[in-house]
């Protein structure tokens, strides 16, 4: 974190050429090589300002806070507040490492696409769709979809930890194939290898489908699985999508738990002329 003395993107400079300078290109290559990403920020966008005696000066974003994926693992709710610079040339950058690991709020239901390939999925849907629900057709459809959630949650839970399963099956497959190499004429070991190979392929496919869906990134046309890329993409997207700071129409800023409480208060009084809130972009 600090003054990198170079902009990174075209919109990081208010004036000047829209083309990347040599310094920007080198800076971009540096952070790509280091596998760094911006920590989500709120407040002032242009962090450096030129204060000439005459004219309006320049505005640029050359101060930033960046992290690698391992840091996002330790502090998934980290964010930065960029405050007004007042009499200085640079804005104060305050990194907040909020730890919400003990947060017990229930997670919303999310459908994992890969469970549609499981045999129990079709059984679950057929059983729920066979039930009769009185009312309009659309009400019946919505009700059945809602009633499907517990069954689908159960199927997903039964799959266990996909990443751990792949690691365990990969090790098991390695062990069996070493046994095949030592005893190539043993039919039982050869059969065990086929079974283990099939289990590993299914688990690897499930993991890749799950990560692809969560990362929302187009599948890379490569011969090998790209699970590390998808893991990192998921973590970066999660960090960007969290709302850590909001401001209401009166200009009051709320951070952390206060932001969640302000949103609840806003929607609780939504029909009664309550104060509005909006997401403050970095």
Secondary structure, 3 states (H helix, E strand, C coil): CEECCCCCCHHHECCCCCCCCHHHHHHHHHHHHHCCEECCEEECCCCEECCCCCCCCCEECCEECEECHHHHHHCCCCEEEECCCCCCCECCEEEECCCCCCCCCCCCCCCCHHHHHCHHHHHHHHHHHCCCCCCCHHHHHHHHHHHHHHHHHHHHHHCCCHHHHHHHHHHHHHHHHHHHHHCCCCHHHHHHHHHHHHHHHHHHHHHHHHHHHHHCCCCCCCCCCCHHHHHHHHHHHHHHHCCCEEEECCCCEEECHHHHHHHHHHHHCHHHCCCCEEECCC
